[in-house]
Amino acid sequence: MFCSVEDAFDNKTLDFASLGAPRPGDPPGPAAPPPGAAGPGEPPAGRPQSDRLLIKGGKIVNDDQSFYADIYVEDGLIKQIGENLIVPGGVKTIDAYGQLVMPGGIDVHTRLRTPVMGMTSADDFYQGTKAALAGGTTMIIDHVCPEAGTSLLAAYEQWRGSADGQACCDYSLHVDVPRWHESLKEELEALVKDKGVNSFLVFMAYKDKLQCTDAQMYEIFCIIRDLGAIAQVHAENGDIIDEEQKRLLELGITGPEGHVLSRPEEVETEAVYRAITIAKQANCPLYITKIMSRGAADVLAQAKRKGTVVYGEPITASLGADGSHYWSKNWAKAAAFVTSPPISPDPTTPDHLASLLSCGDLQVAGSAHCTFTTAQKAVGKDNFTLIPEGTNGIEERLSIIWEKCVVSGKMDENDFVAVTSTNAAKIFNCYPRKGRVAVGADADLVLWNPKATKIISAKTHNLNVEYNIFEGTECHGVPTVVISQGRVVLEDGNLFVTQGSGRFIPRKTFPDFVYKRIKARNRLAEVHGVPRGLYDGPVHDVLTSAKAVAPVPASRIAPCAGKAQAPPVRNLHQSGFSLSGSQADDHIARRTAQKIIAPPGGRSNITSLS
């Protein structure tokens, strides 16, 4: 049996002249360490790092099929798939009998450099990607979040600088849009055309900091649609949250429970509905991050069933964690669960989200990994609104999803590959280079043992934080071997990662998986006015102050900070001429109405009902 996707690279993802050649955007390889030296997490000196691998006897699992075959890997690519392969000598053989061979996981939502009140998240690109590889994830897409006063392009370069020197696996970048400004369109165009970014996130929460108005969202969505990118939304009603936070603080509620109390499920549900409505009007594909509640998931699922181009992302925490811990007597433990939207305290929510993920109503599972130490979280010890938001999940993602969805019988192994890897690659346009086991694809592979078990614990995780929100969870199904860029990085429970070896993966716009329907709707969405004659019938007189002023089409958004307001427009239908004082005919009584039997010029048929 033999599978090839070499031809499928055309018009799907990146162009590269030779499958063995370096790809555009790849950073130069890390400098070689001095003889006999090894950096932290790197292979011990003298350990051979094979670029030629033969994986024998495994069951290959893609999103659409499973079959038994061997795989030959060379130069970081899958070169052959089949039986009785002819391979050169000196190849390292990996025994995969009894195991599943799957494409490496793609975590579409991480925040490994998030700035909060002068702090950055505890797990940087090195520690975060090391943990990702330990859990079977071989590519991440991190969020660039510009600080106040920093342009999107400058923030992008800052993220690239950090990731290129630290990341242990391949990565790409989303860019958050924290505020509207006049040059936003030009910045988005530059990021799309020159920097390989095809996804941008706007916030509906964090009032007076990051929150967009509905009109701003509509305009940004229109720009994103024209560029062929993906619009992402953090969906919460920021105005209600702001009022609820003030009310709770006035009541003396300052602990982590205040976080979830100020963000009831309805504020996420309403925002998801509103975001879908705005995106539909703009005919822009929408990706909603961090689906945490039943209501939000149901709204998205209903819209998708009606044909809306919208994708939903539950995360490791919403699928596998318990929101009741916000009321823990241990402040540090409760604070470890603080994230937005919050983890639902409803015990039925994780199972409901797992069911929707399994049936395709939700499409991608991310981690939203953004961790802070207890000392960092303690900045908000007297005010829950100051607790840095974020939870772990980058290392635990695959095992939690396998436990909650596959072990429970909700999905099969192919669905598992779809929601942890393939769907993400298709939506964000790096398929089939990523997300598939096929000839010509990158050799990012996971050997998965469905019978092995592990218990998640902060004592054994690869993170820089004291608490793990999945503490004590037993998972059936673990990665035994992980291969990244054709190199073995996890084997026999040991990690062999190389800091700075991760490559940036640029992504093209207009992914077919997303934009085929958008383009079809664009063709059908043209609107035309009805040709009519000029109306010359009676017009009721109204007070001048109540007359409607025609909208100005120059801008689709309300005036906001950082954007110049348009000058007032004179209504030419109003006259500045008026008569004042007494008139010669004031003594003649006036009739309130007068019927014109034969108006000058004849009757007009414009007022006829026929």
VEXLUMMAR-144478 format. One line per 4 residues: number of its first residue (from 1); for each residue x, y, z of C-alpha. Coordinates in steps of 0.2 Angstrom, whole numbers. Each point is the difference from the previous one (the first is absolute). Layout:
NUM> X,Y,Z; ...
! end
This chain:
1> 0,0,0; 7,17,-5; -6,18,3; 6,16,-8
5> -5,18,2; 15,7,-10; -12,7,-13; -12,7,13
9> 13,13,6; -5,10,-16; -10,15,5; -3,-7,17
13> 15,6,10; 17,5,-2; 10,0,-16; 17,-9,1
17> 10,-5,-15; 6,-16,8; -8,-10,14; 17,-2,7
21> 5,18,-1; -2,13,14; -17,9,0; -2,18,-2
25> -1,8,18; 11,-13,8; 12,7,12; 18,-5,-1
29> 4,-15,10; 7,3,18; 18,1,2; 9,-16,5
33> 4,-1,18; 19,-2,5; 6,-18,-1; -5,-10,15
37> -13,13,6; -19,-1,0; -12,13,4; -15,-3,12
41> -12,-12,-8; 11,-4,-14; 7,-17,-5; 15,-6,10
45> 16,3,-8; 4,-15,-12; -18,-5,-2; -3,-4,-18
49> -14,10,-7; -7,-10,-15; -8,9,-15; -4,-17,-8
53> -14,-10,9; -10,-15,-4; -16,-2,10; -5,-18,-2
57> -17,-9,4; -10,14,6; -18,5,-4; 0,16,-10
61> -15,11,5; -5,15,-10; -17,10,2; -8,-10,-14
65> 8,-17,1; 11,-13,9; 11,-13,-7; 15,-10,5
69> 16,4,-9; 19,5,3; 6,18,-1; 17,6,-6
73> 6,17,5; 15,9,-7; 5,19,0; -14,4,12
77> -13,-6,-13; -11,-16,-2; 8,-8,-16; -9,-17,-1
81> -15,-8,7; -4,-18,-3; 6,-18,3; 17,-8,-4
85> 8,17,-2; 17,1,-8; 10,12,11; 19,4,1
89> 11,-7,13; 3,8,17; -18,3,3; -7,1,18
93> -15,-12,1; -14,4,12; -11,-14,5; -18,6,-1
97> -9,-17,2; -16,2,10; 0,19,-1; -8,14,-10
101> 11,11,-11; -9,17,-2; 5,17,-6; 7,11,14
105> -12,11,9; -3,18,-4; -4,11,14; -9,15,-8
109> -1,11,16; 15,3,11; 6,16,9; 18,-3,4
113> 6,18,1; -16,9,7; 4,17,9; -10,3,15
117> 3,15,12; 19,0,-4; 1,-19,1; 1,-14,-13
121> -8,-17,1; 10,-13,10; 2,-12,-15; 10,8,-14
125> 3,-7,-17; 13,-12,5; -9,-7,15; -17,1,-8
129> 5,-9,-16; 10,-13,10; -16,-4,9; -9,-1,-16
133> 12,-13,-7; -2,-10,16; -18,-1,-3; 0,-4,-19
137> -2,18,-7; 12,4,-14; -6,17,-5; -8,15,9
141> -8,16,-6; 4,13,13; -9,17,2; 9,16,-2
145> -8,13,12; 7,17,-2; 3,11,15; -7,18,0
149> 10,11,-11; 7,-15,-10; -5,-2,-18; -6,-17,-7
153> 16,-2,-10; 12,4,14; -9,-12,11; 1,-13,-13
157> 19,2,-2; 1,-1,19; -9,-17,0; 11,-6,-14
161> 16,5,9; -5,-10,16; -7,-15,-9; 14,-2,-13
165> 13,-1,14; -10,-11,12; -13,-11,-8; 3,-18,-1
169> -13,-4,-13; -8,8,-15; -11,15,3; -11,13,-8
173> -8,16,6; -17,8,2; 0,19,3; -13,8,12
177> -7,16,-4; -1,10,17; -6,16,-7; -7,9,-15
181> 11,13,-9; 1,8,-16; 15,-10,-7; -8,-17,5
185> -4,-5,-18; 18,3,-6; 7,-10,15; -11,-14,-3
189> 4,0,-19; 19,0,4; -2,-15,12; -10,-10,-13
193> 11,4,-15; 17,1,8; 0,-10,16; -10,-16,-3
197> -14,4,12; -18,-4,-5; -10,1,17; -4,15,11
201> -10,1,16; -11,13,7; -6,2,18; -18,3,6
205> 5,1,18; 13,10,11; -9,16,-1; 11,16,-2
209> 15,-12,-4; -3,-11,-14; -19,0,-4; -6,4,-17
213> -17,7,-4; -12,-9,-12; 3,13,-13; 19,-2,1
217> -2,-19,-1; -10,1,-15; 13,11,-9; 14,-11,6
221> -9,-15,-6; -3,8,-17; 19,4,-2; 4,-18,6
225> -12,-8,-13; 8,11,-14; 17,-6,5; -5,-18,0
229> 4,-3,18; -9,-8,15; -9,11,13; 2,-6,18
233> -10,6,15; 1,0,18; -18,0,4; -7,7,16
237> -11,15,4; 13,12,7; -13,14,5; -9,-12,11
241> 16,-8,7; 6,18,5; -16,4,10; -1,-17,8
245> 19,1,6; -4,17,8; -16,-7,9; 9,-15,7
249> 15,10,6; -12,12,9; -8,-15,8; 18,-5,7
253> 2,-15,-12; 19,1,-4; 5,-18,-3; 1,-11,-15
257> -19,-5,1; -3,18,-5; 7,-3,-16; -13,-13,-5
261> -14,9,8; 4,16,-10; 0,-11,-16; -16,-10,0
265> -3,-12,-15; -12,12,-8; 13,13,-4; 10,-12,-10
269> -16,-7,-9; -6,18,-4; 17,5,-7; 2,-16,-11
273> -17,3,-8; 4,19,-3; 17,-5,-7; -8,-12,-12
277> -13,12,-5; 13,14,-4; 11,-13,-10; -14,-6,-10
281> -5,18,-5; 18,3,-5; 1,-17,-9; 16,-4,10
285> 5,-17,6; 0,0,19; 10,-10,13; -5,1,18
289> 13,-4,12; -2,-8,17; -18,-7,0; -3,-2,19
293> -18,-2,3; -15,-10,-6; -10,15,-6; 14,7,-11
297> 3,-17,-8; -18,-3,-3; -1,17,-9; 15,-3,-11
301> -6,-18,-4; -17,7,-5; 8,13,-11; 11,-13,-8
305> -15,-11,-4; -8,14,-9; 16,2,-12; 9,14,9
309> 19,0,-3; 5,-1,18; 11,-11,10; 1,-3,19
313> 15,-4,11; -3,-9,17; 16,-1,10; 8,-13,11
317> -6,9,15; -18,1,-5; 0,-19,-5; 9,-7,15
321> 0,12,15; -12,4,14; -6,17,2; -6,-3,18
325> 18,3,6; -2,19,-1; -8,-2,17; 15,-10,7
329> 5,6,18; 18,-1,-7; 2,17,-9; 15,-5,-10
333> -9,-15,-7; -16,10,-4; 10,13,-8; 9,-13,-11
337> -17,-2,-9; -3,18,-4; -2,2,-19; -12,9,-11
341> -13,-5,-5; 0,-10,17; 0,-19,1; -19,-4,3
345> -5,-6,17; -14,-10,-8; 6,-18,2; -9,-5,-16
349> 9,12,-11; 16,-10,-5; -10,-15,-5; -11,12,-11
353> 15,8,-8; 8,-17,-4; -16,-6,-8; -1,16,-11
357> 18,-2,-4; -2,-18,-5; -15,3,-11; 9,14,-10
361> -11,15,7; 17,6,8; 15,-3,-11; 17,3,9
365> 6,-3,17; 14,12,6; 8,3,17; 0,19,2
369> 16,-4,11; 5,15,9; 7,-3,17; 5,11,15
373> 9,-5,16; -9,1,17; 10,16,4; -6,8,-17
377> -18,-5,3; 2,8,18; 0,17,-8; -19,-1,1
381> -1,-8,18; -10,15,6; -10,3,-17; -5,-14,-11
385> 0,12,-15; 19,1,1; 4,-19,0; 9,-4,-16
389> -11,-11,-11; 6,-17,-7; 1,-18,3; 11,-15,-6
393> -5,-12,-13; 14,-1,-14; 7,-16,7; -16,-9,5
397> -11,5,-15; 2,-16,-10; -2,-12,15; -15,10,7
401> -9,-1,-17; 3,-18,-2; -6,-4,17; -16,11,-1
405> -4,-4,-18; 7,-16,-6; 1,-11,16; -18,6,3
409> -5,-6,-17; -6,17,-7; 13,0,-14; 12,-12,-9
413> 18,1,-3; -3,10,-17; -11,13,8; 14,2,13
417> 13,4,-13; -12,12,-8; -4,11,16; 18,-1,6
421> 10,3,-16; -9,-1,-17; -14,12,2; 12,13,6
425> 12,-2,-14; -14,2,-13; -8,15,8; 16,9,2
429> 7,-5,-16; 15,-11,4; -7,-16,-7; 6,-13,-6
433> 17,5,5; -7,-1,18; -14,-11,6; 2,-15,-10
437> 11,-16,-1; 4,0,-19; 14,0,-12; 7,17,-2
441> -7,7,17; 11,5,14; 6,-14,11; -9,6,16
445> -6,-16,7; -7,-8,16; 0,-18,5; -15,-2,11
449> -2,-14,12; -19,-1,4; 2,-13,14; 13,10,10
453> -5,10,14; 6,15,10; -5,11,14; 2,19,-2
457> 9,8,14; 9,17,3; 15,-11,6; 3,-7,-17
461> -6,12,-12; 12,11,-11; -6,17,5; 6,14,11
465> -15,1,11; -4,-8,17; -18,-5,-4; -7,-11,-14
469> -19,3,-2; -2,-19,-5; 9,-6,15; -4,-19,3
473> -9,-3,-16; 4,-17,-7; 2,-1,-19; -1,-16,-10
477> 10,4,-16; 17,8,0; 14,4,-13; 15,-12,1
481> 10,8,-15; -1,17,-7; 9,5,-16; 2,18,-4
485> 8,6,-17; 5,-18,-2; 10,-1,16; -5,-10,15
489> -4,12,15; -9,-12,12; 5,-18,2; -2,-12,16
493> -6,15,10; 15,10,-4; 0,17,-8; 14,5,-13
497> -5,18,-5; 11,13,-8; -3,18,5; -3,11,-15
501> -2,-14,-13; -19,5,-3; -3,7,-17; -13,14,-3
505> -13,-7,-12; -8,14,-11; -18,-2,-5; -8,6,-16
509> -17,8,-1; -16,-6,-8; 0,-18,7; -11,-10,-11
513> -7,-9,15; -7,16,6; -2,12,-15; -9,-11,-12
517> -17,4,8; 5,18,3; 4,3,-19; -17,-9,-5
521> -10,12,12; 9,15,-6; -6,-4,-18; -18,-2,7
525> 1,15,12; -1,14,-13; -15,12,4; -9,11,-12
529> -12,14,3; -18,0,-8; -1,13,-15; -14,12,4
533> -6,17,-6; 3,15,11; -13,2,14; -9,16,-1
537> -15,-3,11; -3,8,17; 13,0,14; -6,2,18
541> 8,14,9; 11,-4,15; 10,10,13; 17,4,-6
545> 8,-7,15; -8,-17,-3; 5,-1,-19; 11,-15,-3
549> 17,5,-7; 6,-12,-14; 15,-11,6; 17,5,-7
553> 7,-15,-9; 18,5,2; 2,-11,15; -9,-15,7
557> 5,3,18; -4,12,14; 13,13,6; 12,-8,12
561> 16,3,8; 14,2,-12; -11,3,-15; -3,18,-7
565> -18,5,0; -8,5,-17; -6,18,-1; -19,3,1
569> -9,-1,-16; -13,14,-5; -17,-7,-4; -4,9,-16
573> -19,-4,2; -1,12,14; 0,19,-3; 8,13,11
577> -13,13,-6; -14,4,12; -14,13,2; -1,9,17
581> -12,13,6; -18,4,-5; -6,-3,-18; -13,10,-10
585> -12,-15,-1; 2,-6,18; -19,5,3; -6,-13,-14
589> -5,-17,8; 10,-14,-8; -7,-17,-4; 9,-15,8
593> -1,-10,-17; -5,3,-18; -4,-13,-13; 6,4,-17
597> -12,-6,-13; 11,3,-16; 18,5,5; 10,9,-13
601> 8,-11,-12; -13,-14,2; -1,-14,11; 16,-11,5
605> -2,-19,-1; 15,-2,12; -13,0,15; -11,-12,-8
609> -2,-18,8; -2,-8,-17
! end
